[in-house]
């Protein structure tokens, strides 16, 4: 069983490097940082079913690749991961370069969590249409895979087009870092089976993973590939019995969140989660 930590890397919170050292010192396997380039001040997209006010940290985040690099440079074994990178808002050639560079510089300790996002206005500021974001995400991932694995990469799709290019470095992990596809939507598992190396679901609405994991296993088999690992994002902390159930059903990693705050708040929370990790065991 693997255990990870997630924090929104806000500019008013613990420094990403300092956080990474403390996470690794407590024996956690991974550290996840999310991404928002900005938050439109006039926004209609609901953040929650009740349309609660958006927490301040969303508009205060360090760049996700800068934060992950800072974390990787002060640790030895800790996996640094995006959770999630909004590839629908990113140029695929630049992002492929950032992924490969981080994977090389970290010694192959990067995992690429991706998603389509929820903030329509944010996407539109990047020129992305909300209704076609899933096809765009697939094409950008396919294009990046070509850049990572081919000496002279090309890609021609509806949204992504380029003729032969050279781009180094290539990722240290072959053929590329694991791609974790996030989401709980109706077609998420099809996306995982088509171009993902792992599933990154939320626990909301999932009292059991048995049916979902059987569906994912069948989809992977139909695609001619083995079953992929599942990391539960925002895993619950107050119900160890539920965690034990999820683990028995096939979840292979729990990712717990800590507040975007200073040491005085974050370190006691990390200590609490480290005790839970020890209670659940390897």
HELIX and SHEET records of a PDB file:
HELIX    1   1 UNK A   16  UNK A   25  1                                  10    
HELIX    2   2 UNK A   56  UNK A   59  5                                   4    
HELIX    3   3 UNK A   64  UNK A   73  1                                  10    
HELIX    4   4 UNK A   87  UNK A   89  5                                   3    
HELIX    5   5 UNK A   92  UNK A  105  1                                  14    
HELIX    6   6 UNK A  120  UNK A  125  1                                   6    
HELIX    7   7 UNK A  130  UNK A  132  5                                   3    
HELIX    8   8 UNK A  133  UNK A  149  1                                  17    
HELIX    9   9 UNK A  188  UNK A  195  1                                   8    
HELIX   10  10 UNK A  210  UNK A  222  1                                  13    
HELIX   11  11 UNK A  240  UNK A  249  1                                  10    
HELIX   12  12 UNK A  263  UNK A  280  1                                  18    
SHEET    1   A 9 UNK A   2  UNK A   6  0                                        
SHEET    2   A 9 UNK A  30  UNK A  33  1                                        
SHEET    3   A 9 UNK A  79  UNK A  85  1                                        
SHEET    4   A 9 UNK A 110  UNK A 114  1                                        
SHEET    5   A 9 UNK A 179  UNK A 182  1                                        
SHEET    6   A 9 UNK A 198  UNK A 200  1                                        
SHEET    7   A 9 UNK A 229  UNK A 233  1                                        
SHEET    8   A 9 UNK A 253  UNK A 257  1                                        
SHEET    9   A 9 UNK A   2  UNK A   6  1                                        
SHEET    1   B 2 UNK A 153  UNK A 156  0                                        
SHEET    2   B 2 UNK A 161  UNK A 165 -1                                        
END                                                                             
